[in-house]
Amino acid sequence: MLKSGERLEPLGNGVEIIVSHKFAFTTDTILLADFANHRKTDKVVDLCTGCGIIPLLLSRENAPAEIKGVEIFPEGADMMSRSVKHN
């Protein structure tokens, strides 16, 4: 599942994300996801999602009805898809 240069990063509640040197996240990303004010009936989209960190963080607790991550770079989109399948 992991490609060369990738690793699994734990996000809590048993959720893990695939990250690499190019596609990673910072504390700001975690704070942004925590700042999001969504309801369980909402539909959420994360533009320029990278490896999919915000959608995965939002899915841990009180997940919205639908979450989409959009990424134009194939490497990031692939990592996001594999992270979703992994979880």
N, C-alpha and C positions, 0 to 999 in steps of 0.2 A: 504494500500500500504506500509506504513512504519512498520517495525518490531521493536520489543523491542530494545532500545539502538540506534536507528537510528534517523536521522533528515535530513531535506532538507536544503541545503546550496545554496543561490543564486549565480549565476555566471555572471549575467548581461544579458541584451537583453532578459529577460524573461526566461532564461535557469536556471534550478535548478538541483542539483545532490544530490543523497542520500549518506550520509556519516555516519560512525560510529567511535567509538574509535579506532578500528582496521584498518579500511579503511578510511583514510582521505587524505588531501593534505596540502602542505605548499606553501609558496610564491615561492619557487624554482620551483614547478610544474607549476605555472602560468607563470613564466618567461620562462621556457622551451617551453611551448606551444606558447608563444608570439615570441620566437626566431625562431621557425620552419618557414622555407621559402618554402611555398608550393604555387602551382598554382591551379586554379579551375579544371584543367584537371588531376591532380595528384591522385594517390592512396596512402593512408597513412595507416600504421599499427603501433599500439602502443603495444609493448610487455611488459608484466607485468603491465597491465593497472590499476590494483587495482579496484577502484570503477568506472573507466572510465572517470576520470577528463580530461585528455588531449583530447580524441576524442570529448567530449562535448564542451570544450573550442574552439577547431578548428571548430566546427560546427556553432558557433555563427555568424561569419562574414567571407565572402570569403571562404566558405567551399570547401575543395577538392571534387573531383567527388566521391570518395569512402573512407570511414574511417572504419578501423577494430580495435577493441581492443581485445587483447588476455590475458586471466587471468586463471591460473591453480587452484586457490583456489575457490571452489564453492561459498563461501559466497560473495567474491568480484565480481565474474562473475554474480551472481544473482542481486547484487546491481546495477551493470552496466546495465544489461538488463532492470531492473525496472526503472532506471533513463531515459534510452532511450525512453521507453514507456510513461513515465510521460511527456516528452518533445515533 
